[in-house]
Amino acid sequence: MIFVKVLGSFDKTNAFLNSMAKLDIAGVMDSCGREGVTALEAATPLDSGLAARSWFYEVTISDGLYTIAWSNSDVESGFPVAVMLQYGYATGTGGYVQGRDYINPAIKPIFDQIADKVWKAVTSA
C-alpha cells in the first residue's frame, strides 16, 4: 500500500493553470497575421500593385496547434504572381526574369515577433 500526505495547498498551481487556460494565443496569432500582411504588402515590388494588395492570412487552430498561413490571390495565366516575383519566370520570347527574394526578409521579423509574444504570454501567466 502507498500513502501520500500533502501539506499546504495547490492554490498557486491552480492559479497558474487557470491563467494558462485564459491565454489568448489566437489573438496573438491574429495580430501577427495582420502585421505579416502589412510587411508583405510593403515588400512586394512596387510595379506589381495588385500583387501587393492581394496578400491575406488565415489562422487555424486544430488540436491545440496554431497555424498562420499567408497567401496571395493575384494570379495571372494560372500562375501566382507572388511566386513569379519571388522565384523568377520565363518570358514568352524565350527570356528569363530573375526572381527577387522579398518574402523571406519581410516575414522573418514577424516569425520572431510571434515567438516573442507567445513566450511572453506563456511566461507571464
C-alpha positions in Angstrom: 0.0 0.0 0.0 1.2 3.5 -0.8 0.2 6.5 1.3 0.6 10.1 0.2 0.4 13.0 2.6 0.2 16.5 1.1 0.9 19.6 3.2 0.0 23.1 2.0 -2.3 23.9 -0.8 -2.4 23.8 -4.6 -3.5 27.5 -4.9 -0.5 28.6 -6.9 -0.7 25.6 -9.2 -4.5 26.1 -9.7 -3.9 29.9 -10.3 -1.3 29.1 -12.9 -3.4 26.5 -14.7 -6.4 28.9 -14.7 -4.3 31.7 -16.2 -2.9 29.3 -18.9 -6.5 28.3 -19.8 -7.3 32.0 -20.4 -4.4 32.7 -22.7 -5.4 34.3 -25.9 -2.9 32.7 -28.3 -5.4 33.1 -31.2 -5.4 36.8 -30.6 -1.6 37.0 -30.7 -1.6 34.9 -33.9 -4.3 37.1 -35.5 -2.4 40.3 -34.7 0.8 38.8 -36.1 -1.1 37.7 -39.2 -2.2 41.3 -39.9 1.3 42.6 -39.3 2.6 39.9 -41.7 0.2 41.1 -44.4 1.4 44.7 -43.9 5.1 43.6 -44.1 4.4 41.6 -47.3 2.5 44.4 -48.9 5.3 46.8 -48.2 8.0 44.4 -49.5 6.2 43.4 -52.7 7.8 45.1 -55.7 6.0 48.4 -56.5 5.4 47.7 -60.2 3.0 44.9 -59.2 0.5 46.9 -57.2 -2.2 44.2 -57.5 0.1 41.6 -56.0 0.9 43.9 -53.1 -2.7 44.4 -52.3 -3.6 40.7 -52.7 -2.0 39.4 -49.5 -4.2 37.8 -46.9 -3.8 35.4 -44.0 -5.6 32.7 -42.2 -5.2 31.5 -38.6 -6.3 27.9 -38.0 -6.4 26.0 -34.7 -6.6 22.3 -34.6 -5.9 20.0 -31.6 -4.0 22.8 -29.8 -1.8 23.6 -32.9 -2.0 27.2 -34.1 -1.1 27.9 -37.7 -0.8 31.1 -39.7 -0.8 30.8 -43.5 -0.1 33.9 -45.6 -1.3 33.7 -49.2 -1.6 36.0 -52.2 -4.7 35.9 -54.5 -3.1 37.6 -57.5 -2.9 35.0 -60.3 -2.0 35.6 -64.0 -2.5 32.9 -66.6 -3.0 30.4 -63.8 0.3 31.2 -62.0 0.6 33.1 -58.7 2.3 36.5 -59.3 3.9 36.5 -55.9 5.7 33.2 -56.7 6.8 34.6 -60.1 8.3 37.7 -58.4 10.0 35.6 -55.7 11.5 32.8 -57.9 11.5 34.3 -61.4 9.8 33.2 -64.6 10.3 32.5 -68.3 9.0 35.0 -70.8 7.0 34.2 -73.9 10.0 35.2 -76.1 12.5 32.7 -74.5 13.9 35.1 -71.9 14.0 34.7 -68.2 13.2 37.3 -65.5 15.3 36.7 -62.4 13.3 36.4 -59.1 13.9 38.5 -56.1 13.7 37.2 -52.5 11.3 39.6 -50.9 9.1 37.3 -49.0 11.6 35.8 -46.6 13.2 39.0 -45.4 9.7 40.6 -44.9 8.2 37.8 -42.9 11.2 36.7 -40.7 10.7 39.6 -38.2 7.1 38.5 -37.9 8.2 35.0 -37.1 10.5 36.4 -34.4 7.7 38.5 -33.1 5.3 35.6 -32.9 7.8 33.6 -30.8 8.4 36.6 -28.5 4.7 37.4 -28.0 3.7 33.8 -27.4 6.7 33.2 -25.0 5.8 36.4 -23.0 2.1 35.4 -22.9 3.0 31.9 -21.5 5.7 33.1 -19.0 3.6 35.9 -17.7 0.6 33.7 -17.0 
